Amino acid sequence: MKKVIRMILTLSIIGIFSGGVLSKINDWAVPYIEANKKAATEKAISLVQPEGKNYERIKEAPFEAYKVFDEQNNLIGYSLVYEGNGFQGKIRLMAGVSVDLNKITALEILEQVETPGLGTKVTKEPFTSQFNNLITTPQIDWVKGVKPDKPNEIQAITGATISSKAVVAIINSGIDQLRNFHDSGVK
């Protein structure tokens, strides 16, 4: 009986100590994680809105979005950060959107945990380049096994159709949210 109590006490002490150490490591790492996330966001904004020279976050939006400006401080479009479910987990992406919200300038996948070698193809060419200058009205659609023949279609990745469809659904949902926000008159 004493042996069992000693083992429970020893394991409890180890668990409490380990939990405390992990908590301190997390407290130490959070600022670095946030700084890296901010740097990744800034880099993605420049990739999805290459003509942009500066940007500002739209604070009133209930989602993460940025107004992007040129050298003369003219609004050239938006950078929309949105996330949703993929095949394996969350996919977080950024889409550059024109001022009238009718065209995507480019797409960057910020985070994903899709199947290596299949679902991860949504982060690479030629999939991402299909979104360059893609029309968003009435909404983005996808086709499988054939070339897209409409200006609002992309071709899904063979073997990663769910991940491809998820990216399209995330973008459509994000753009709908941005349109609703934009149409509400809050600028």
N, C-alpha and C positions, 0 to 999 in steps of 0.2 A: 504494500500500500504506500509506504514512504517513497518507494522508487517511482511509482506512478505520479505522485504529487510532485516530486522533484523534476520529473520529465515535463510535466505540464507547466511548472513554474519556469523551467529553463526555456521551453519553447515560447512561453508568453513573453519573457524578457527579450528573447531574440526577435520576436515579432514586433514588439513595441519599439525596440531600438531600430530595426530595419525600416519600420514605418516612419519613424522620426527622421532618419537619414534621407529617405526618399522624399519626404515633405520638404526638407531643407534644399535638396538638389532641385526640386521643382521650383521653389521660391527663387533660387539662384538663376535657373534657366529661363524663366518666363520672360524677362526683359530681352534676352537674346533671341528667343523665339519670335517675339513681337517685332523686334528690329529686322529680323530676316524676312518675316512675313510682309512688312512694310516695303522692304527693298524689292521683294519679288513682285509686289503690286505695282510699284513704280516702274519696274522693268517691263511688266506686262502692259501697262498703259502705253508705254512708248512703242511696244510691238503691235498693239491693236489699233493705235492711232499714230502712225509714223510721222504725220505732218504736225502733230501736237508739240508745242513747246512748253506749255505749263498746263496745270489742271487744278481743279478744286473739288473737294468732295461735296456732294449734294446732301447736306445735313438733314434736311427735312424728309428725305426719302426713307421709307421703312425697310430698305435694302441698301446694299453697298453699290453706289454709282458715283461717277465723276463726270464733271463737265470738262471738256478738253478744248484748249484754246491754241490759236496759232501765234506767230510772233507779234502781230498787231492786236492781240488779245481778243480776236474774233472767235466766237464759238464755232468749232468745226465738227463737233459730235460729242458722243458720250462713250464712256467705258463702263460697262455694266458687269458687275461681279455677281454671279448667281450660282447656286448649287442645288443638287437634287440627287436622287438615287440612281446609281449605275447597276451593273450586274453584281459586283462584289461589295459595294459600299458607296459612300458619297463621292460625287464628282463635283469639283468646284472649278468654275471656268470664268474667263473674262472675255467679253465680246465687245469689239469696237462697233459702235452704231452711229449712223449718219444723223445729222441734226433733225431730219424729218422722220427718223426712226424706221425708214423703209429699206435700209440696206445695212448689211454687216460689212465692216471694213476688213476685219480679221478676227481670228479666234485664238485664244491661248488657254490651254488646260493648266490650271494652277495646282490642283491636287486631285489624285485619283488612286484607287486601290484595286484596279481592274486586273484581270488575269494576265500575268506576264506572257508576252509573246502574242496574245490575241487582243484582249480588251485594251491593253496599253497602246495599241496602234492608233487609238483616238487622239493620242498626244503628238503624233508624227505626221509627216507628209506621206502620202498625198491627201490623207483625210482632212487635215486642218486647212489646207489651201483651198478646199472646196467651198469654204465659207467666205473667202475673199470676194467682196462685191456681190454677195448673195442677197437676193431680194427677200424681204421678210413679210411681204403681204401676199395673200391673206395670212399665211404662216409658212414656216419652213417645213418641207416634207422630205421624205427619203424614199429611195427605190433600192431594190436589191437585185443584183445580177444583170442589170442593164445600165446603160449610161443615162444620166439625168437629161431630160429633154425640156424641162421648164426652168425658168430663172430662179425659182425658189426651191429647187430640189438638190439633194446631195445623194451620193451613192453610199450605202451602208457597207461596212467592212465585212467580207465573208468570214464567218467564224466568230465574229464579234458583233452580230446584229443587235443584240440587246444593248451593248455599250454604245453603239452608234445611235440607236433610237433614243437612248437616254440623253445623249448630248443634244440631240435635236429637241427633245421634250424640255430639257432644262433651258435652252435658249428661247424656245417659244414662250415658256412660262415667264422667264425674266423679261422678255420684250413686252409681253402683255402687261406685266406689272409696271414697267417703265412707261408704256403708253398711257395706262390708267393714271399714273402719277402726273405725267406730263399734261394730260387732258384736264386734270383737276385744277389746273391753273397755278399750282405751286411751282415756281421756277428756281 
